[in-house]
Amino acid sequence: MAIIDVKNFRKAFGSKQVHENVSFYVKKGECLGLVGGSGSGKSVILRSLIGLEKADAGSILINDEEITHYSEQAWLELRKKVAYAFQGGALFDSMSVFQNLSYPLIEHTNLTRTEINHKITSQLNDFGLAGTENLYPNELSGGMQKRVGLARAMMLEPEIILYDEPTAGLDPFNTKKIQELILNLKTKGVTSILVTHDMPTALAVCDKFAFLKDKVIKEQGTIEQLKNQSGKSSLIHQFIEGSIL
């Protein structure tokens, strides 16, 4: 069963058409690598899945429910189940790590202070961030900021997580950490979409790819399907040549 099912999605900004009839789906526990050149509109698709952009036409189903005509209240409820890991971490600069992670719990749950403390401590341990509770974003490295952002995105234990360039600008150590975190979340049944130009990471964590070019999905397929394709005519092969081939 498809957890995310996008059909004939269209989006324009003024006279600039960004997407025409984009279609793809993601099954439970899968990670889809949404790849393509800069400016192809990958992040626009992610943002449309949580209501930060509105589709001009087409259908977006999450758990078999059409979301394109949601009210703002319905979007707020959906965002408890669908987390967005922003490219820069999007942490609140004036809040400590603990306060950043506690924010969604205070806003959306009835947990006690003790329960919140326990959940945050456990989350920081899982993300390799123990001891950072009282630090502020400007005291963290770029890699740590991204991990804190990902930890915050997971505080409400969402069914779906949307990753927007989670390894951009990171050193190999932190890139490996992010890969391990994504793989660990997959083992827990989390469904995800990964937007990235980091093809080694995409190959390490994704089950299938969709290649976005010229306003449409030009090609899509599983890792095995791509590996078994003959020749180098595939656009995805060309895009990640040297990784799959």
N, C-alpha and C positions, 0 to 999 in steps of 0.2 A: 504493500500500500504506500502511495506517495504521501509524505507528510507535507511537502511543499510542491505545488503544481501550478506553474505559470504558463498561461496559454495566450498567445497572440497579444502580448503586452506591447503597448505603444506609449511613447512619451516624447513630448516636444517642449522646448523652452522658447516661446515666441515662434519665430519662423524657423528655428533650428530643430530639425527632427533628429532625435537621439536614438530612439528605438522604434523598429517596425516589426510587429508580429514575432516578438521574441517568445520562444516556448522552451521549457525544460521542466524536469521534475527531480525531486530528491526523496529517496525512501528513508524510512526510519533507521537511524544509526549510520547513514552514509555521510560522507563528506564530498561535496561537489567542488571542484576547482573551477572557478569562473575566471577565465584568463582572456587576455587580449591586450592590444596596445594602449598606451596612455591616451586618455580622452575618448575611449570607446564607450564609456557610460556604465562601467561595472558597478561603481559605487551607487549610481542612480538606482540600479536594480535593488541593491541591498536596502537602500533608504526607503524604497517603495514597499518593501516587505514589512516595515514597521510604521508606515504612515507618515514618514518625514517628507516623502514626495507622493503625489497623487497620480495614478495611472490615467492617461487620457482615454484608453480603450483596452479591451482585453480582460482577462480573468486572472486573479491570484487566489488560489485555494490553500488554506492551511488547515490540516486535519479535516479536509472535505468541506470547509466552510469558506464561502466567498467573503473576502475582506475589503475589496476595493471601495465599497460604499459604507464602510464603518463610520459610526459617529466618533467624536473625540473620546468619549467615555469608553467605547468599545476598543479603540486603539490603546488606551491606557491599560485595559485588562489584558490585551494581547501582548503588550510589552513585558508583562510579568512572565510570559511563556517563551517569548522570542527576545533574546539578548543581542545587543549590538556591541562588538568590541571595536571601538573607534581607533583609527590609525594612530593617533597620538596618545591614546590612553584616556583623554578627556577627563582627567581628574580635576577635582575642585582644588585650586591652588591654596585657598585659605583654610583647607581642612587637612588634618593629619591622615595618615594611611588608615588608622582605625576609624576615624570619622567618615572617610570616603566609603569604606566597606559597610559601615553601620547604616548609612543613609537609606539604601533601599529597604533594609530590614525595618527601620523605624517607620518609613513611609507606607510600607505595604504589608506588614505582618503585625501580629499581636504578641510577638516574643517578649519575654522578660529581659531585663538588662543582663541577668546571669546567662540566659540562653544566647543572647546576642554576643556576649563576650566569648562564650565557648565556641560558637559558630565561627567567629572571626579568627580566633586562635587556630582552630582546626584548618580553616581555609588558607591562612598564611603559611602554615606548616606544609600543606599540600602543594602550595605554589612556590616553595623554597624562599619564603619571605619572613620567616620567624625573626622577631626582634626589630621589625621595622614599624611597629604599631604607632610610635610617637613621632616618626619622621614625616616631613612635609614633601610634596612632590619635587620642589626645587633641591631637595637633599638626596634625591634618588637618581641613579643612572637612567639612561633612556630605556635600557632593557628592563630594569626594575619597574619603571613607570608603566611599561606595557603589561608586565605581569600583574601589577596591582590593578590596572584597568580590566584585565581579563578576570582576575579574582572577583572584582566588584560585579562584573557582568554575570558571574555565576552564582552570586549570593542567593538569588531566589530560585536556584536550581531549575533553570529554564529547559524546555524540551528542545529548543533550537538556538543555535548561536551563529551569528553572522560576523565573520572575521574580515576586517578591512585592512589589508596590508599589515598583518601583525608582526612581521619580521623586518619591515623596512628600516634600514639604517642600523640594524643590530650587528654586533660582532658574532663570530661563530658560536661562542659559548652560550650567549643569550638566545640565538636562533635555535640551537639545539634544545634549550629549555622550553621554548615555545612549542616546538615540534612535539616534545614529550607530553606537554600539557594537553595539546589537541588530541593526541593519540589516547591519552588517559581518559579524556572526556568521551571519546568515541566508545571506549569499552563500557561506559556507563549508559550507552544508548542515546547519547546526544546527537541530534541531526544537525548538520552544519553546511554552510557555504563559505568557501575561502576565496577571497579576491586577493590576488598576489601577482607580482612579477618574479618572485623568488621560486623558480621552478624546482630546485632540489627539495625545498620544503613541501611544495605542492605534491611532488612525486612521493615524498615520504608519508604524507598524511591523507591524500585524497583517494577516493575509490573510483572517481570518474571525472572527466573534464568537459566543459562547454567552452567553445572558443567564440568570442564575440568580436565581430568585425563588420564594418559597413552597415551598422544599425540592426543586424540580425545575428542569431547563433549560426555560424557557418558550419561547424562540426561539433559533435559531441559523442562521447563513448567512454567505456570503462578503460582502466589501465590495460587490461589484458587485450581488449579489442584494439587499442592503439598499438600495443607491442606486436600484434599479429598482422597488422597492415603491411602490405608489401610496398616497397619503393618509398620515395620521399615526397610524394605528391600531396600528402596530408598537410593542411595548414597548421594543425597542432604539432605534427612532427617538425615542421619548419620552425615553429615558434619555440619548441623546447629541444631542438636538435642538440645532440651532445648529452642530453639527460636520458631520454628514452632510447635513442639510437646509439 
